[in-house]
Structure formats: structure tokens, C-alpha cells
Amino acid sequence: MMKAKLLKLGMVVTLAASLGACANMTTAQRNTAMGAAAGAVAGNLLGNSTAATLGGAALGGVIGSQVK
């Protein structure tokens, strides 16, 4: 179980790090992507399920898109 959590966390960190290479993204797009990544991590840690991870990513993306 701990191994699976570490694998998921590693995948999210890799995804977040790869977003830094997207120089052509607008600020709104970058904020949306980072919000989605942070929301996915929070959803996974708090809900410990796929649905919680997806819900966290969706909510984080919406919140991130509103950050100016």
C-alpha cells in the first residue's frame, strides 16, 4: 500500500516537473495545470481513492484557473 502511494506521488511530481518545460503556456493555463496537480495530490492523500484524486484535480484546476 505504501509502495503504491509512493508510486502515485512520484508520478504526480514528474507531471508537475514536466509542466515547467511548457514555455508556451499562458499564465492562466499554467495556474490551471498547477492547481489540478496540487488538487490531485490533496484528493489522493485525503480521500485515498481514484474518485477523490479526480475530484481534487478537477476542483484544483477550477481554482487554479481563477488565480490571477
N, C-alpha and C positions, 0 to 999 in steps of 0.2 A: 504494500500500500504506500509506504513512504517512497519507494522507488518510482512508483507511478506519479506521485506528486512532484518529485524532483524532475522527472522527465517533462511533465507539463510545464513546470516553471522554466525549465531550460528552453523549451520551445517558444514560450512567450517572450523570454529575454532575447532570444535570437531574432524573433519577429520584430521586437521593438528596436533592436540594434540595426536591423536592416532598413528600417524606416528612415534612419539618419542619412542613408545614401540617396534618398529621393530628393534631390536638389530642386526639381521642377515643381514640387508641391507648393500650393499656396498655404498661407498661414492657417486658413480655415480647414483645409484638408489635413494638414499636419496635426492640428489640435484635435480633429475628429479621430484620426488614427491613434493618436496617443491616448485619448480618452477611452477609446474602445479597448486598447491593450490594457490600460490600467483597470478598467471595469471588468474585463475578463479575468484578470488576476484576482481582483477583490471578490468577484462572484464565485470563483472556484474555491478560494480559501474560506469564504463564509458559508457557501451552500454545499460544497463538496459534491457537485453533480454537474452533468453536462448542461442541463437546463439552466442552472444557476450561472454557469460560465457564459452561456449565450445571452442570457438576460443581462448580466453585468456588462458584457461587451456592447450590447445594444444601448443600454442606458448610458454607459460611459461615452459612447460615440455621440449620442444626442447632447449630453452635457458638454463634451469637448467641442462640438460644433458651435456652441453658443459663447464660448470664451473668446474674448476679443484681444 
